[in-house]
Each structure stands twice: as C-alpha cells, then as structure tokens.
Amino acid sequence: MRVLAIDPSLRCTGYAVVERTGTKSRAVEYGVVKNNASILPSSCLVAIRDRLAELIHRLEPDCGAVESVIYVQSYRTAITLGAARGAALLAMAERGLSIFEYPPAKVKQAVVGRGGAQKEQVGFMVRALLGLTETPQADAADALAIALTHLQNQEAIGRGIVTMQRV
C-alpha cells in the first residue's frame, strides 16, 4: 500500500508518500510545497494543487491522508488553513483517491506515544521509524507521521480493532 499524506498550510504544505510492504514502511518521497510570502493566496492554492497533482500522477498512491481541521483562535488562520486543505483535497479527489483524515493528537499518539508531543519529538520518531538519515523539516515530518498513522490504522482495521473516518 502506498499513501500520500498532507499537512496543509498556505505557505508551507508538508507532503509525504510512504509505502508499506508487509510490515516494513519506507518513505518514497517527502518534502514541502513552499510558497513565497509575496505570492497571492490564490496563487498559493493553485501551486499546492498542481504540485500534489504531479506527485499523484508520478508516484501513484493508493489513497490519501490529511490532517483534520484543528481548533484555531483566529478566524483568518482557520480560513487560510481551510483553503490550503481544500486545495490538497481537490488534488486527491480529482485523481479518485480515497481520503482519510486524522486529528493532530491522534497522529502524535500513533508516532510518539503521546498526543501532546512536540514537533521535534515527531521529527525524531519519524526519522527512527522510517530509518531516514536526517530529520525531515517539520512540515514534511508531520506529513510522514500522518502517513504512518494511516498505515497503522489500516493494520488495525485488518484485525477488526478500529474504524476510519473518510473525508
């Protein structure tokens, strides 16, 4: 199974494609879609959608996983994150991928063992779990963690332990 995972943000969207064969997971590709502060928000959304569409076409994931909507105190931040998330969801939906969502605390719990883990801990654990030679940038590490969470849930579903939330 190959999953495309997204940690959406307007200026720095983390992405990861992780593949599981048997019990072994490996990072196929990961990184960040960076959008300069001088670019209009609408252009950022197009860049996110286009980059993810290219990844989907080239790497052929079986499904998508995305961080679910988080509580934010600023309505502007919520709208911006929602727009970036929408661009990512659109890219996956256009290619017919099933999309699953995971709350940040569940991702941290699955990868680190604590729902309140810090970003540095997530990066360290992702590096260790996937045998990476360096710790990924925070947004890419979050996407890798989302992918690992999805793969763990797939195993649990196969054993009849949990169910999943589709977008």
C-alpha positions as CSV (number, residue, x, y, z in Angstrom):
1,M,0.0,0.0,0.0
2,R,1.2,3.5,-0.9
3,V,-0.3,6.6,0.9
4,L,0.0,10.3,0.1
5,A,-0.2,12.2,3.3
6,I,-0.6,16.0,3.6
7,D,0.0,18.5,6.4
8,P,-1.8,21.5,4.8
9,S,-0.7,25.1,5.1
10,L,-0.8,28.0,2.7
11,R,2.9,28.9,2.7
12,C,4.4,25.5,3.7
13,T,2.4,22.4,2.9
14,G,4.1,19.2,4.0
15,Y,3.7,16.1,1.9
16,A,4.9,12.5,2.0
17,V,4.4,9.3,0.1
18,V,5.0,6.3,2.2
19,E,4.8,2.7,1.1
20,R,4.2,-0.4,3.2
21,T,5.2,-3.8,2.1
22,G,4.4,-6.5,4.6
23,T,5.4,-4.9,8.0
24,K,8.1,-2.6,6.5
25,S,7.3,1.1,5.8
26,R,9.6,3.3,3.7
27,A,9.4,6.9,2.6
28,V,9.2,7.1,-1.2
29,E,9.3,10.9,-1.3
30,Y,8.6,13.7,1.1
31,G,9.1,17.5,1.2
32,V,7.3,20.8,1.4
33,V,5.4,22.9,-1.1
34,K,6.8,26.3,-0.3
35,N,5.0,29.5,-1.4
36,N,6.8,32.8,-1.0
37,A,5.1,35.5,1.1
38,S,5.0,37.7,-2.0
39,I,2.7,35.3,-3.9
40,L,-1.1,35.9,-3.7
41,P,-3.0,33.4,-1.6
42,S,-5.0,32.3,-4.7
43,S,-1.7,31.5,-6.5
44,C,-0.5,29.5,-3.5
45,L,-3.7,27.4,-3.7
46,V,-3.0,26.6,-7.4
47,A,0.6,25.8,-6.6
48,I,-0.4,23.3,-3.8
49,R,-3.0,21.7,-6.1
50,D,-0.6,21.5,-9.1
51,R,2.3,20.1,-7.1
52,L,0.2,17.5,-5.4
53,A,-1.5,16.5,-8.7
54,E,2.0,16.0,-10.2
55,L,3.1,13.8,-7.2
56,I,-0.1,11.7,-7.5
57,H,0.5,11.2,-11.2
58,R,4.1,10.3,-10.8
59,L,4.0,8.2,-7.6
60,E,0.6,6.6,-8.0
61,P,-0.5,6.4,-4.3
62,D,-3.4,4.1,-3.4
63,C,-5.1,6.6,-1.1
64,G,-4.7,10.0,0.7
65,A,-4.4,11.0,4.3
66,V,-4.7,14.5,5.7
67,E,-4.5,16.3,9.0
68,S,-8.1,17.1,10.1
69,V,-9.2,20.6,10.9
70,I,-7.7,21.9,14.1
71,Y,-9.1,24.4,16.5
72,V,-7.5,27.9,16.0
73,Q,-8.4,31.1,17.8
74,S,-8.1,33.3,14.7
75,Y,-10.8,33.1,12.1
76,R,-8.3,34.3,9.5
77,T,-6.0,31.4,10.3
78,A,-8.9,29.0,10.1
79,I,-10.0,30.3,6.7
80,T,-6.4,30.2,5.4
81,L,-5.8,26.6,6.6
82,G,-9.2,25.5,5.3
83,A,-8.4,26.9,1.9
84,A,-5.0,25.1,1.8
85,R,-6.6,21.9,3.0
86,G,-9.3,22.3,0.2
87,A,-6.6,22.6,-2.5
88,A,-5.0,19.4,-1.2
89,L,-8.3,17.6,-1.0
90,L,-9.1,18.7,-4.5
91,A,-5.9,17.3,-6.0
92,M,-6.6,14.0,-4.3
93,A,-10.3,13.9,-5.2
94,E,-9.6,14.7,-8.9
95,R,-7.5,11.6,-9.1
96,G,-10.1,9.5,-7.4
97,L,-8.2,8.7,-4.2
98,S,-10.0,7.7,-1.1
99,I,-9.1,10.3,1.5
100,F,-8.8,9.8,5.3
101,E,-8.3,12.3,8.0
102,Y,-6.6,12.2,11.3
103,P,-6.6,14.7,14.2
104,P,-3.1,16.0,15.2
105,A,-3.3,14.4,18.7
106,K,-4.0,11.0,17.2
107,V,-1.0,11.4,14.8
108,K,1.3,12.3,17.7
109,Q,-0.1,9.4,19.8
110,A,0.5,7.0,17.0
111,V,4.0,8.0,16.2
112,V,5.4,9.3,19.5
113,G,3.1,7.7,22.1
114,R,1.8,11.0,23.5
115,G,-1.0,13.1,21.9
116,G,0.7,16.3,23.2
117,A,4.2,15.6,21.8
118,Q,6.3,18.4,20.5
119,K,7.2,18.8,16.8
120,E,10.8,17.9,17.5
121,Q,9.7,14.6,19.0
122,V,7.6,13.8,16.0
123,G,10.5,14.5,13.6
124,F,12.9,12.4,15.7
125,M,10.4,9.4,15.8
126,V,9.6,9.7,12.1
127,R,13.3,9.6,11.3
128,A,13.8,6.5,13.6
129,L,10.7,4.6,12.4
130,L,11.5,5.1,8.7
131,G,15.3,4.7,9.0
132,L,15.9,8.2,7.5
133,T,19.5,9.6,7.5
134,E,18.3,13.0,8.6
135,T,15.4,14.6,10.4
136,P,12.9,16.0,7.9
137,Q,11.7,19.6,8.0
138,A,8.8,19.9,10.5
139,D,6.0,20.1,7.9
140,A,7.4,17.1,6.0
141,A,7.9,15.2,9.3
142,D,4.2,15.9,10.1
143,A,3.1,14.5,6.7
144,L,5.3,11.4,7.2
145,A,3.7,11.0,10.7
146,I,0.2,11.2,9.1
147,A,1.2,8.6,6.6
148,L,2.5,6.3,9.3
149,T,-0.7,6.8,11.3
150,H,-2.8,5.8,8.3
151,L,-0.8,2.7,7.8
152,Q,-1.1,1.7,11.4
153,N,-4.8,2.2,11.2
154,Q,-5.0,0.1,8.1
155,E,-3.4,-2.7,10.1
156,A,-5.8,-2.3,13.0
157,I,-8.7,-2.3,10.6
158,G,-7.5,-5.5,9.1
159,R,-7.6,-7.0,12.6
160,G,-11.0,-5.5,13.3
161,I,-9.8,-3.2,16.0
162,V,-10.7,0.3,14.7
163,T,-12.7,2.1,12.0
164,M,-11.6,5.0,9.9
165,Q,-13.0,8.5,9.2
166,R,-13.2,9.2,5.5
167,V,-13.4,12.8,4.2
